[in-house]
């Protein structure tokens, strides 16, 4: 049974109308919703409101706070990217062999042997290795988010993982290593230097496979002359357009082509292991375009793999990169159309600190705009599902499949963005009558599965604090039973907004 109507008109319609209004900022709610992953039962709103910046800064000071600990028994089965890719390669070989066996059996002449047709129709079982790895990685990701306090660093991980996204829809290999990519190329650097994260991301086999650099060959290289193959500009274009400088920031098509030449040879070792350990990053000198290259007016001498590395370090420090990253961070954490002064300050700190991401995070929570701007952004599906699970208790029933299913129906499947630009980060991408209805259905499912539902007034105090509007309080007070009250609370604007 779903929540019944407590007033004329549908619940979805009334909620949609309420979402049209902004929610006044409250220091504790800004801390937990704008910067964190939402309240958990037992959070002390009064204590948080007394020193909201200090509450967030405390998390930023913790050593290795972004890492998923290998010492946690729950993470014992996680594979590094090389091992995950090798497992996927082995599974692919098994699948190919199974298909060949099935095809060969189908070609056998008819026989009177009763076992004959059965043999011909049999499909050898091949383990779904990539799906198992993906599930384990998702569980580790959710476990980390559900236990984080307050979750500011996990929000930063999510931001950077979406900024430097790969998609599991690309191929089984990417499905197998997407979680390891986040653990290896994003988490270690989320409070470090932007240039270090950029280099780690662009060296990673997941990114090289996703953006097709494995098939990019310098036309004048030994491999290019022998095979008659040439450049793939995909990786170079997305680095400039999405990862660093941004669209319209001054680079030209000639820069894209030149940069693509510099990146040739950056690849992933194949399963034969001729260039290196299968599934690992390797530099194939035979595929690298020889000679000097010019990028953004600067000449880079022929230097093998170091040529593109030097270029990446320079691009990481470019003023356009500082502004592009500052704009995206301000949009994510403050407003869809962030104040220009906030963008300018973040860009200045980015430049002055050589892309120190911890300093930039501290600047974010120190800006007046972060605390005065109304909470008008709608939580993304990922943030909503995590906040919802934190609110009702991290039950392990049917996890992580349940959360993965919710993310899929909400339009943000984990590590599966629609393109290299990631999932959208504007409210209008997620607000629709159908989207709100889906959220209501999920809120009701979560309320039904909650282990312990307290008094509605206590739930309001525990999850929203004193920032409850009269409309929200009235809607919940009219609930016919506690599960309905919890479902309405999980759909309240004060819960949905960040």
HELIX and SHEET records of a PDB file:
HELIX    1   1 UNK A   11  UNK A   19  1                                   9    
HELIX    2   2 UNK A   27  UNK A   29  1                                   3    
HELIX    3   3 UNK A   30  UNK A   35  3                                   6    
HELIX    4   4 UNK A   45  UNK A   50  1                                   6    
HELIX    5   5 UNK A   52  UNK A   60  1                                   9    
HELIX    6   6 UNK A   73  UNK A   75  5                                   3    
HELIX    7   7 UNK A   81  UNK A  107  1                                  27    
HELIX    8   8 UNK A  114  UNK A  121  1                                   8    
HELIX    9   9 UNK A  129  UNK A  147  1                                  19    
HELIX   10  10 UNK A  152  UNK A  163  1                                  12    
HELIX   11  11 UNK A  172  UNK A  181  1                                  10    
HELIX   12  12 UNK A  182  UNK A  186  3                                   5    
HELIX   13  13 UNK A  187  UNK A  189  5                                   3    
HELIX   14  14 UNK A  194  UNK A  203  1                                  10    
HELIX   15  15 UNK A  205  UNK A  210  1                                   6    
HELIX   16  16 UNK A  213  UNK A  215  5                                   3    
HELIX   17  17 UNK A  222  UNK A  227  1                                   6    
HELIX   18  18 UNK A  234  UNK A  238  1                                   5    
HELIX   19  19 UNK A  239  UNK A  243  3                                   5    
HELIX   20  20 UNK A  253  UNK A  263  1                                  11    
HELIX   21  21 UNK A  285  UNK A  287  5                                   3    
HELIX   22  22 UNK A  305  UNK A  316  1                                  12    
HELIX   23  23 UNK A  319  UNK A  333  1                                  15    
HELIX   24  24 UNK A  340  UNK A  352  1                                  13    
HELIX   25  25 UNK A  357  UNK A  366  1                                  10    
HELIX   26  26 UNK A  368  UNK A  372  1                                   5    
HELIX   27  27 UNK A  381  UNK A  392  1                                  12    
HELIX   28  28 UNK A  401  UNK A  410  1                                  10    
HELIX   29  29 UNK A  427  UNK A  429  5                                   3    
HELIX   30  30 UNK A  433  UNK A  449  1                                  17    
HELIX   31  31 UNK A  456  UNK A  463  1                                   8    
HELIX   32  32 UNK A  470  UNK A  477  1                                   8    
HELIX   33  33 UNK A  482  UNK A  490  1                                   9    
HELIX   34  34 UNK A  493  UNK A  496  1                                   4    
SHEET    1   A 2 UNK A 266  UNK A 268  0                                        
SHEET    2   A 2 UNK A 281  UNK A 283 -1                                        
SHEET    1   B 2 UNK A 293  UNK A 295  0                                        
SHEET    2   B 2 UNK A 298  UNK A 300 -1                                        
END                                                                             
